[in-house]
Amino acid sequence: MIKLERNTLLPSRNAALERIARVQPSDYARTRNHLEGAVTGLSPYVTHGLVTLPEVLRGVLAREALPVQHKLVFELGWREFFRHAWLQSGDGIFQSLHTAPQAETAYDTVLPGDIREGRTGVPVIDEAVRTLYATGTLHNHARMWLASYVVHLRRVHWRAGADWLVAHLFDGDLGSNHLSWQWVAGTGSHKPYLFNAENVARFAPAAWHSPGTVVDQSYEQLDQIARGTRKAKAQVLTDRQSFPRPQGVIEPALQAAPPNGLGVLSFEGDNPAALAAAEERLRGREVWLVHPWALRAPPPDLSASAVVIGLYLREHHAAWPWPEARWRWVDTAMAAVTGERWLVEAPGLQRLLASASRVRSVDDPHITRWLHPLAQLDAAPALFPRVDRPCSSFSQWWTRATRGLSDAGALL
Ligand SMILES: Cc1cc2nc3c(=O)[nH]c(=O)nc-3n(C[C@H](O)[C@H](O)[C@H](O)COP(=O)(O)OP(=O)(O)OC[C@H]3O[C@@H](n4cnc5c(N)ncnc54)[C@H](O)[C@@H]3O)c2cc1C
């Protein structure tokens, strides 16, 4: 079992490789739905590109052959499917892909304070929020419960929940996160994802159990609530009406820029001297840009005189700020690749790079729109064969991506 306390999520490639070396595929398949099950804890490393999906699978297969249909390979597939869906839909992933169980206007657009502060009185939700803020991560099952509660029992629009959650996850990835919320909401799948207290009791430790609360209902009742044909009962059901609400937790503040003291050079538009000096340094040189979604060493074919620069694009971080802890995590990993890290706006970056002989980086949909005109982008390594036709469901994508394959090694 791999515990996910923050201090075990060391921001280094070695830490990721050690995790890969400890993966036990059969334990994973048997216990992955349990909050204390043998999940890999690899997602922050994968999201930030310290390791790639092919590296994960290669590391696991080095110890044990697996069929393509193994649960672990299947879950790696979910990540690649979400990437596929994001590339197909672009910014369309930020809107409901199809109609929700209720009219869009039936859902509130603001996430209520008692959820944000983990004081709903429903232990499974409050524990999830506490864990999220304390560790920067959350088990997949807990994410599903949290999202389902927000959307179907509190009738809050999935987008409000998705924007909030992605900010606090160390593995926050707009494709996996927003499309997972749509899957739970029923706007990216064909039915709403529902859970009840019995399900929590089966998969979570005792502190999360929520008998007598609003989640303690039959699936039939929950389905009617989700579809708006039955009113959601009071937050806490009759026998728990006097249940004291917990005090709650403070939501970590979000920052659009790295904290001071990390050594990231900030290029403001009003600092022409710094811009001119950096521009001069890059004149005629090859440049490799390291960014938060590809925190790996540059490729071996980079020229010896090349300059390696770590890049934080202001436009992206203004739209999607992070808590301080995630900034520190990412920047520690980036600093291991290059000592020179910049926070800059795309127009300033364009000016800085104009004198370079060649600029290269790795593509990633979080920042393609800004990098694409400025740099030659290598495709991020994919694990599954490319599926060009748009797929409306995971199973459709999976069938196409694994057609004719039986051994997972064939993917590599
Ligand atoms: C509401 C919601 C929001 C989510 N937001 C994110 C997010 O922002 N970033 C993110 O990486 N994942 C997200 N997920 C997917 C999933 O919860 C995490 O990838 C998983 O919990 C990470 O833990 P792990 O590395 O121990 O996963 P493991 O179960 O050990 O899986 C191994 C790897 O497979 C991939 N993977 C596994 N399950 C999924 C899945 N359901 N979807 C996509 N990839 C998967 C991940 O890269 C993961 O590291 C979200 C799921 C839900 C329901």
The ligand as an SDF file (V2000), in Angstrom:
LIG
                    3D

 53 58  0  0  0  0  0  0  0  0999 V2000
  -13.5920   14.4640  -10.2960 C   0  0  0  0  0  0  0  0  0  0  0  0
  -12.2650   13.9050  -10.7320 C   0  0  0  0  0  0  0  0  0  0  0  0
  -11.2080   14.7610  -10.9950 C   0  0  0  0  0  0  0  0  0  0  0  0
   -9.9830   14.2660  -11.4260 C   0  0  0  0  0  0  0  0  0  0  0  0
   -8.9500   15.1350  -11.6940 N   0  0  0  0  0  0  0  0  0  0  0  0
   -7.7590   14.6670  -12.1460 C   0  0  0  0  0  0  0  0  0  0  0  0
   -6.6840   15.5520  -12.4380 C   0  0  0  0  0  0  0  0  0  0  0  0
   -6.8040   16.7780  -12.3430 O   0  0  0  0  0  0  0  0  0  0  0  0
   -5.5070   15.0050  -12.8470 N   0  0  0  0  0  0  0  0  0  0  0  0
   -5.3310   13.6540  -12.9820 C   0  0  0  0  0  0  0  0  0  0  0  0
   -4.2260   13.2180  -13.3410 O   0  0  0  0  0  0  0  0  0  0  0  0
   -6.3430   12.8010  -12.7410 N   0  0  0  0  0  0  0  0  0  0  0  0
   -7.5410   13.2610  -12.3210 C   0  0  0  0  0  0  0  0  0  0  0  0
   -8.5590   12.3800  -12.0340 N   0  0  0  0  0  0  0  0  0  0  0  0
   -8.3580   10.9450  -12.3200 C   0  0  0  0  0  0  0  0  0  0  0  0
   -7.8730   10.0970  -11.1460 C   0  0  0  0  0  0  0  0  0  0  0  0
   -8.6220   10.3700  -10.0020 O   0  0  0  0  0  0  0  0  0  0  0  0
   -6.3960   10.3270  -10.8150 C   0  0  0  0  0  0  0  0  0  0  0  0
   -5.6060   10.2200  -11.9810 O   0  0  0  0  0  0  0  0  0  0  0  0
   -5.9210    9.2590   -9.8230 C   0  0  0  0  0  0  0  0  0  0  0  0
   -6.6880    9.3070   -8.6470 O   0  0  0  0  0  0  0  0  0  0  0  0
   -4.4860    9.5060   -9.4950 C   0  0  0  0  0  0  0  0  0  0  0  0
   -4.0210    8.6520   -8.4660 O   0  0  0  0  0  0  0  0  0  0  0  0
   -2.9540    7.5450   -8.7750 P   0  0  0  0  0  0  0  0  0  0  0  0
   -1.7970    8.1460   -9.4860 O   0  0  0  0  0  0  0  0  0  0  0  0
   -2.6760    6.8250   -7.4960 O   0  0  0  0  0  0  0  0  0  0  0  0
   -3.7470    6.6480   -9.7870 O   0  0  0  0  0  0  0  0  0  0  0  0
   -3.6200    5.0920  -10.1290 P   0  0  0  0  0  0  0  0  0  0  0  0
   -4.9410    4.4830   -9.8940 O   0  0  0  0  0  0  0  0  0  0  0  0
   -2.4450    4.4990   -9.4760 O   0  0  0  0  0  0  0  0  0  0  0  0
   -3.4380    5.0990  -11.7090 O   0  0  0  0  0  0  0  0  0  0  0  0
   -2.1580    5.1800  -12.3660 C   0  0  0  0  0  0  0  0  0  0  0  0
   -2.2010    6.3710  -13.3140 C   0  0  0  0  0  0  0  0  0  0  0  0
   -3.2270    6.1910  -14.2910 O   0  0  0  0  0  0  0  0  0  0  0  0
   -3.8740    7.4320  -14.5710 C   0  0  0  0  0  0  0  0  0  0  0  0
   -5.2710    7.3420  -14.1220 N   0  0  0  0  0  0  0  0  0  0  0  0
   -5.7850    6.4710  -13.2280 C   0  0  0  0  0  0  0  0  0  0  0  0
   -7.1150    6.6490  -13.1090 N   0  0  0  0  0  0  0  0  0  0  0  0
   -7.4380    7.6480  -13.9300 C   0  0  0  0  0  0  0  0  0  0  0  0
   -8.6480    8.2920  -14.2720 C   0  0  0  0  0  0  0  0  0  0  0  0
   -9.8240    7.9110  -13.7490 N   0  0  0  0  0  0  0  0  0  0  0  0
   -8.6050    9.2930  -15.1530 N   0  0  0  0  0  0  0  0  0  0  0  0
   -7.4510    9.6910  -15.7150 C   0  0  0  0  0  0  0  0  0  0  0  0
   -6.2560    9.1160  -15.4570 N   0  0  0  0  0  0  0  0  0  0  0  0
   -6.2590    8.1070  -14.5860 C   0  0  0  0  0  0  0  0  0  0  0  0
   -3.1160    8.4840  -13.7860 C   0  0  0  0  0  0  0  0  0  0  0  0
   -2.1220    9.0600  -14.6000 O   0  0  0  0  0  0  0  0  0  0  0  0
   -2.5080    7.6820  -12.6510 C   0  0  0  0  0  0  0  0  0  0  0  0
   -1.3570    8.2760  -12.1160 O   0  0  0  0  0  0  0  0  0  0  0  0
   -9.8080   12.8670  -11.6110 C   0  0  0  0  0  0  0  0  0  0  0  0
  -10.8750   12.0050  -11.3360 C   0  0  0  0  0  0  0  0  0  0  0  0
  -12.0850   12.5160  -10.8960 C   0  0  0  0  0  0  0  0  0  0  0  0
  -13.2150   11.5680  -10.6160 C   0  0  0  0  0  0  0  0  0  0  0  0
  1  2  1  0
  2  3  1  0
  2 52  2  0
  3  4  2  0
  4  5  1  0
  4 50  1  0
  5  6  2  0
  6  7  1  0
  6 13  1  0
  7  8  2  0
  7  9  1  0
  9 10  1  0
 10 11  2  0
 10 12  1  0
 12 13  2  0
 13 14  1  0
 14 15  1  0
 14 50  1  0
 15 16  1  0
 16 17  1  0
 16 18  1  0
 18 19  1  0
 18 20  1  0
 20 21  1  0
 20 22  1  0
 22 23  1  0
 23 24  1  0
 24 25  2  0
 24 26  1  0
 24 27  1  0
 27 28  1  0
 28 29  2  0
 28 30  1  0
 28 31  1  0
 31 32  1  0
 32 33  1  0
 33 34  1  0
 33 48  1  0
 34 35  1  0
 35 36  1  0
 35 46  1  0
 36 37  1  0
 36 45  1  0
 37 38  2  0
 38 39  1  0
 39 40  1  0
 39 45  2  0
 40 41  1  0
 40 42  2  0
 42 43  1  0
 43 44  2  0
 44 45  1  0
 46 47  1  0
 46 48  1  0
 48 49  1  0
 50 51  2  0
 51 52  1  0
 52 53  1  0
M  END
$$$$
